[in-house]
Amino acid sequence: LSIRRQRQMCIRDSSYCKKIPVCVRYEVEGKEIDFFPMGDELNEAKPVYEYVDGWNCDISGCRKFSDLPVKAQEYVKAIEAAVGCPIKYVSVGAGRDEYIER
């Protein structure tokens, strides 16, 4: 199942990471591919990461997207663009009510 077929997704809080790794491709047998490997390719696949800036602050009190730091908003929008589907939920903590619904 390709993530591009999904209608929505959620991401979790990465508040205190200075850099956040984002897997953008996989390397299989020396070649880079831009889809999730299946079957035997999966055993050989190595993720290729790009890093985005973190926001290094507590966002657990945020309940609206506009409450998030600009870097966090940019991160969410970049993932949406990369996967081609909207992010419906953003986790801002471990509690049941610590999330943003967009």
PyMOL commands that set and color helices and strands:
alter all, ss='L'
color gray80, all
select helices_A, chain A and resi 3-5+40-44+65-67+70-83
alter helices_A, ss='H'
color red, helices_A
select strands_A, chain A and resi 9-11+19-28+31-33+46-53+87-91+99-101
alter strands_A, ss='S'
color yellow, strands_A
deselect
rebuild
show_as cartoon
